[in-house]
Amino acid sequence: MSVRLKILLVLMLLLTAGGLPLSADAPAAAEDRLDRLEILTHSFYLASLDGNRQLSYAYLLKIEETAASAELRAIGEPAGWRRIDDSLGAARKALARGRNPDGWRAEASRLLLAVDALTPGRESLWLEYGRLIGDDLDRMRRGWQRGGTVGAAAAAVSLQLLKERVERLEAAAAVARPQPSVQLLQERIRYAERLLAAAAKGEANRVWIEEAFDGIEQAAADLFGSKEVLSPARADDPSPAWIAAMTAILCAALGYAGYRKYRHDRWGISSVKRPL
């Protein structure tokens, strides 16, 4: 065997083992890891819907392992990755606490939106929440117009729903947007909560409350990129419930196909007959 051939064989072995990483391969490696992370988060979400604690935990471990990649974390905002890590930690605690899947199911939803927001070249799922938040704002204003403590209570219900939507998309928004835009919306929501709590006790300041509603609307418009996104749905538009249902169906169908395809052979995860 010639010296040149021996050198070529050594180089091939080094490249295969990762001993000589090529910078040109870094984008491809990050893309592969992102594809894997996306499939795993879909599978984790589906396992959480089934309430399968052991399978959910197996997927969570794989997600943590994949998400630790330095190449992958170069995609998106650092604050978004901190939110993803927080969500992973919360999911692990929820799985450790008991059999009720609600805790880790909520974190699975956050992770699903956050990882989807990392994928370039397509409109992220979390942006669909803009219209739903616009509907929440519209209901909140109409509830407040009823007046008195009844109006304050009605507005508070819509504000709570809006708050839950923002909590669900927080990690995804932090991945795609600078951190202050997410924090500002949350601060405006907390401020409006305090004012409505006072109004429920008969201590309403109408001007402050309506200004707080305007502040939430402006912060949401800044986060989603356009006030048009926040416009309430017209009568001839598909209803928000229909849009949300169709989005959920499509995500579940695509995720289930990946779940069936990859759980048995690609990364060594097998289904479990008996949950913990």
Sequence and secondary structure as in RCSB ss.txt:
>XXXX:A:sequence
MSVRLKILLVLMLLLTAGGLPLSADAPAAAEDRLDRLEILTHSFYLASLDGNRQLSYAYLLKIEETAASAELRAI
GEPAGWRRIDDSLGAARKALARGRNPDGWRAEASRLLLAVDALTPGRESLWLEYGRLIGDDLDRMRRGWQRGGTV
GAAAAAVSLQLLKERVERLEAAAAVARPQPSVQLLQERIRYAERLLAAAAKGEANRVWIEEAFDGIEQAAADLFG
SKEVLSPARADDPSPAWIAAMTAILCAALGYAGYRKYRHDRWGISSVKRPL
>XXXX:A:secstr
  HHHHHHHHHHHHHHHTSS  GGGHHHHHHHHHHHHHHHHHHHHHHHHHT HHHHHHHHHHHHHHHT HHHHTS
S HHHHHHHHHHHHHHHHHHHH S THHHHHHHHHHHHHHHHHSTTS  GGGGHHHHHHHHHHHHHHHHTT HHH
HHHHHHHHHHHHHHHHHHHHHHHHHHS HHHHHHHHHHHHHHHHHHHHHHTT   HHHHHHHHHHHHHHHHHHHS
 GGGGS   TTS  HHHHHHHHHHHHHHHHHHHHHHHTTTTSS    SS  
